Amino acid sequence: MSGAGFHVHGPHDHELEHAAQHASHGEGGMINQIAVFTAIIATVGAIFSYMGGATQANAGLYKNNAAIKKTEASNQWNYFQSKSTKQSLAEASRDLSPPDRQPTYQAKVERYEKEKKEIESEARKLEAQATEWDRKSDEQMHQHHRWAQATTALQVSIALAAIALLTKKKWLEWGMFGVAAIGTGIGVLAILHI
């Protein structure tokens, strides 16, 4: 019982306490080994879980940045379209106007053509930035899945540890170590961005 008045035990806390109490009575080898192993794996699992949450948050932020850039690019393409429309009207006005007015409209046509090229360049740049943000988001989601897989494997390993403590089955202890090794290996893949 904690000093704050209310304390909730985790699912395997009682087993670990029981194991620690009986460790001094000769059962210590397997029990102490599993207790220490469980504490280490729980710590590593907490770190993996944090990293999974961080990469998921990054993926969301990057996807948001991609959406913003796509919207900005769309705005530029709309601006490009409006300049194209104005250019078309200037061309029609040039072609229908008297010869003395044609140079005025031709100047507008040339100005709109120049402006369109600048706008198109900006729109393509924004589209490239959106594509890059999408790529970064996908990369973070892949890494998030690795962290989640690693965390899940470590949680299964901790559950196997509790069952091994209860049943005193050596094969469960080996299973616990095996699943923890798999989870740690997947965590290494996440670290390496594989």
C-alpha positions in Angstrom: 0.0 0.0 0.0 1.5 3.4 -1.0 1.4 6.5 1.2 -1.1 8.1 -1.3 -3.8 5.7 -0.2 -4.5 3.7 -3.3 -2.1 1.4 -5.2 -2.8 -0.8 -8.2 -0.5 -3.7 -8.9 0.4 -4.8 -12.4 -0.6 -8.3 -13.6 2.7 -9.9 -12.8 3.7 -7.8 -9.7 2.4 -10.4 -7.2 4.3 -13.2 -9.0 7.5 -11.2 -8.9 7.1 -10.4 -5.2 6.3 -14.1 -4.5 9.4 -15.1 -6.5 11.6 -12.6 -4.7 10.4 -13.9 -1.3 11.0 -17.5 -2.2 14.4 -16.8 -3.9 16.1 -17.0 -0.5 14.7 -20.5 0.1 16.6 -22.3 -2.6 14.4 -21.7 -5.6 16.4 -18.7 -6.5 18.1 -19.7 -9.7 15.3 -19.6 -12.2 13.1 -17.2 -10.2 15.8 -14.6 -9.8 16.8 -14.9 -13.4 13.3 -14.4 -14.6 12.6 -11.5 -12.3 15.7 -9.6 -13.4 15.0 -10.5 -17.0 11.5 -9.2 -16.7 12.6 -5.9 -15.3 15.1 -5.4 -18.1 12.7 -6.4 -20.8 10.0 -4.1 -19.3 12.4 -1.2 -19.4 13.4 -1.9 -23.0 9.8 -2.3 -23.9 8.9 1.1 -22.4 11.6 2.7 -24.5 10.4 0.9 -27.6 6.8 2.0 -26.9 7.9 5.6 -26.5 9.8 5.5 -29.8 6.7 4.0 -31.5 4.6 6.8 -30.3 7.1 9.4 -31.3 7.5 8.0 -34.8 3.7 7.8 -35.2 3.4 11.5 -34.1 6.1 12.5 -36.6 4.4 10.6 -39.4 1.2 12.6 -38.7 3.0 15.9 -38.6 4.9 15.1 -41.9 1.6 14.0 -43.6 0.1 17.3 -42.4 3.0 19.2 -43.9 2.5 17.3 -47.2 -1.2 18.3 -47.2 -0.3 22.0 -46.6 2.2 21.9 -49.5 -0.3 20.2 -51.8 -2.8 22.9 -51.0 -0.2 25.6 -51.7 0.6 23.9 -55.0 -3.1 23.7 -55.9 -3.4 27.4 -55.1 -0.5 28.1 -57.5 -2.1 26.0 -60.2 -5.3 27.9 -59.8 -3.4 31.1 -60.1 -1.6 29.7 -63.2 -5.0 28.9 -64.7 -6.3 32.4 -64.1 -3.2 33.8 -65.8 -3.9 31.4 -68.7 -7.4 32.7 -69.0 -6.2 36.3 -69.0 -3.6 35.5 -71.6 -6.3 33.9 -73.8 -8.5 37.0 -73.5 -5.5 39.2 -74.3 -4.8 37.1 -77.4 -8.4 37.3 -78.5 -8.4 41.0 -77.9 -5.2 41.4 -79.8 -6.5 39.5 -82.8 -9.8 41.4 -82.8 -8.5 44.9 -82.2 -7.3 47.5 -84.7 -3.6 47.3 -85.6 -2.7 50.3 -83.5 -4.0 48.6 -80.3 -2.5 45.2 -81.0 0.9 46.0 -79.5 -0.8 46.8 -76.1 -2.5 43.4 -76.0 0.7 41.7 -77.3 2.6 43.1 -74.3 -0.1 41.7 -72.0 0.2 38.3 -73.7 3.9 38.3 -73.2 3.6 39.4 -69.5 1.1 36.7 -68.8 3.3 34.1 -70.4 6.3 35.2 -68.3 4.1 35.2 -65.1 2.8 31.7 -65.9 6.3 30.3 -66.1 7.2 31.7 -62.7 3.9 30.4 -61.2 4.4 27.0 -62.8 7.9 26.8 -61.4 6.7 27.6 -57.9 3.8 25.1 -58.2 6.2 22.3 -59.2 8.5 23.2 -56.4 5.6 23.0 -53.9 4.6 19.6 -55.4 8.1 18.3 -55.0 8.1 19.4 -51.3 4.7 17.7 -50.8 6.1 14.5 -52.3 9.1 14.7 -50.0 6.9 15.2 -46.9 4.8 12.2 -48.0 8.0 10.1 -48.3 9.1 11.1 -44.8 5.7 10.3 -43.4 5.7 6.9 -45.0 9.2 6.2 -43.6 8.1 7.2 -40.1 5.0 5.0 -40.3 7.2 2.0 -41.4 9.5 2.7 -38.4 6.5 3.1 -36.1 5.2 -0.4 -37.2 8.7 -1.8 -36.4 8.6 -0.3 -32.9 5.0 -1.6 -32.3 6.1 -5.1 -33.4 9.1 -5.0 -31.1 7.0 -3.7 -28.2 4.4 -6.4 -28.7 7.0 -9.2 -28.8 8.5 -7.9 -25.5 5.1 -7.8 -23.9 4.5 -11.4 -24.9 7.9 -12.3 -23.5 6.9 -10.7 -20.1 3.7 -12.7 -20.2 5.7 -15.9 -20.8 7.9 -14.9 -17.9 4.9 -14.7 -15.6 3.6 -18.1 -16.8 7.1 -19.6 -16.4 7.2 -18.4 -12.8 3.9 -19.9 -12.1 4.4 -23.3 -13.8 8.2 -23.6 -13.3 8.4 -24.9 -16.9 11.9 -24.6 -18.3 10.6 -24.6 -21.9 8.5 -21.5 -21.1 11.6 -19.8 -19.8 13.4 -20.6 -23.1 10.3 -19.4 -25.0 10.5 -16.1 -23.0 14.1 -15.6 -23.9 13.4 -16.5 -27.6 10.5 -14.1 -28.0 12.5 -11.3 -26.2 15.3 -11.9 -28.6 12.9 -11.6 -31.5 11.4 -8.4 -30.1 14.9 -6.9 -29.5 15.9 -7.8 -33.0 12.9 -6.1 -34.4 13.8 -3.1 -32.2 17.3 -3.1 -33.8 15.7 -3.0 -37.2 13.7 0.0 -36.1 16.8 1.7 -34.9 18.5 1.0 -38.3 15.4 2.2 -40.2 15.1 -1.2 -41.9 
